[in-house]
Amino acid sequence: MALPIVGPVRVGIIGAGLIGRAHSLMLRLVCDGAPESVAVTRVHDIDAGAAEALALKWPGAKVCAQAEEMFDDASLDAVFICTPTATHRRLCLAAAAAGKHVFCEKPLAMNSAEADEMRAALERAGVVGQVGLVLRFSPVYTVIRAMATEEAAGRLIVVTMRDDQDFPIRGAHPSAWRNEPRATAGGTLIEHSVHDFDALAWMFGPIRRLYCRTRNLNGAAGIEDFGATEFEFEAGFHGQLTSVWHHILNRPSNRRLEVFTENLFLACDTDGSGPITIQRADGYEEKIEEAEVMRRYEELMLGERPCLSPLRHSFQIPYAVEDAVFIAALRGQCEPGPGLEVGVAAQRLVEAAYRSAERGAPVEMTDLK
Ligand SMILES: NC(=O)c1ccc[n+]([C@@H]2O[C@H](COP(=O)([O-])OP(=O)(O)OC[C@H]3O[C@@H](n4cnc5c(N)ncnc54)[C@H](O)[C@@H]3O)[C@@H](O)[C@H]2O)c1
């Protein structure tokens, strides 16, 4: 599909489950901000009822009984791949062969070699690819990234993150595939904390070495529900990530982040929009309130991509911003991203953590190259 696309970007959603429905809502927000910029025109799911229910949200959208119908449909510009991890590779390679632009959910694939094959196929086809590493659009993390790397902050000393979620096979995640070794690339480290591995490298810089220990309490082969990862960044400072899948049904999925530099302490108890705790070398602990965080986020986002201005009323929703970037990129208004190469790099970091856990020893990222 030649770029830029003139008129609404015509999108097909593959997988009408939790995240497929979320992307549909986000694309509606994008459309509300920039009318006629995008339309969902095709939906496919192996569960026909789910596909029909989602298609009803978009006037004129049709259900495709097979994904191939979408790929053969010349009217379609792009597909969103929103199915369980094991299916991503086949769908992405077929979309690339048909010349469709691709937004693919994370983790990209069952391993980084497959993910890289997907990246290469999109590159060869000359189409745009974006991976759903949504923390790159988090207001609090975007602002913390800017503050922690200011010269006045001094050198980074340590970053500590906790990512916890109810074991995602019930409640907000009612489908069972995350507990099915053939459908998932692993457990909490790859299926959830791949976001964190990417966010830590994006916020604070390249990672040189990892040491990880895992535990498996749920019993399904290869699906760990705990991971403790120690990072050594190339710049010499350290980080720790605690990844937990627990059974506290009413506890919402959340993250806590703490950063110490020589002259600054930063912390936040959300991974989206909220206040940031701050203490400077000469001050007391105080809060940067959510409204001020959002003001700074807007300034940073619009500085990078002014074309997102019509979406500013939805900037507190990272999924809306990531979808707006994909659509605007296809319309020639900004650079896409994060691209599939970012998804491959994040998957390689998690693979290094798994290798470390298997060996019971640290792993250098250069060992994997
Ligand atoms: N970025 C995020 O924050 C985020 C959040 C949730 C899920 N995800 C990712 O999105 C993907 C889907 O997760 P989910 O929570 O929406 O799962 P889900 O189980 O809620 O939905 C998946 C849907 O895909 C359908 N499906 C399964 N196999 C299919 C196939 N071969 N062809 C077509 N449809 C098929 C299922 O019927 C289901 O409706 C996963 O890769 C997951 O890691 C990302």
The ligand as an ORCA input file, in Angstrom:
! r2SCAN-3c Opt
* xyz 0 1
  N      -0.562     -4.046     24.789
  C      -1.257     -4.477     25.816
  O      -1.319     -3.830     26.840
  C      -2.011     -5.776     25.689
  C      -3.064     -6.059     26.556
  C      -3.744     -7.271     26.392
  C      -3.341     -8.160     25.407
  N      -2.287     -7.854     24.612
  C      -1.846     -8.777     23.570
  O      -2.891     -8.896     22.591
  C      -2.994    -10.222     22.103
  C      -4.407    -10.763     22.397
  O      -4.658    -10.727     23.794
  P      -6.137    -10.568     24.357
  O      -5.986    -10.261     25.801
  O      -6.933     -9.627     23.526
  O      -6.689    -12.037     24.185
  P      -8.216    -12.481     24.088
  O      -8.220    -13.929     24.379
  O      -9.082    -11.574     24.902
  O      -8.583    -12.227     22.564
  C      -7.989    -12.947     21.499
  C      -9.018    -13.144     20.407
  O      -8.355    -13.768     19.304
  C      -9.212    -14.797     18.790
  N      -8.361    -15.759     18.101
  C      -7.616    -16.757     18.665
  N      -6.914    -17.392     17.691
  C      -7.229    -16.785     16.529
  C      -6.822    -16.971     15.188
  N      -5.939    -17.930     14.841
  N      -7.353    -16.184     14.219
  C      -8.253    -15.233     14.551
  N      -8.686    -15.005     15.816
  C      -8.161    -15.765     16.786
  C      -9.951    -15.329     19.995
  O     -11.158    -15.968     19.623
  C     -10.179    -14.046     20.815
  O     -11.413    -13.424     20.491
  C      -1.864    -10.985     22.805
  O      -0.729    -10.927     21.991
  C      -1.620    -10.183     24.066
  O      -0.325    -10.334     24.594
  C      -1.636     -6.684     24.721
*
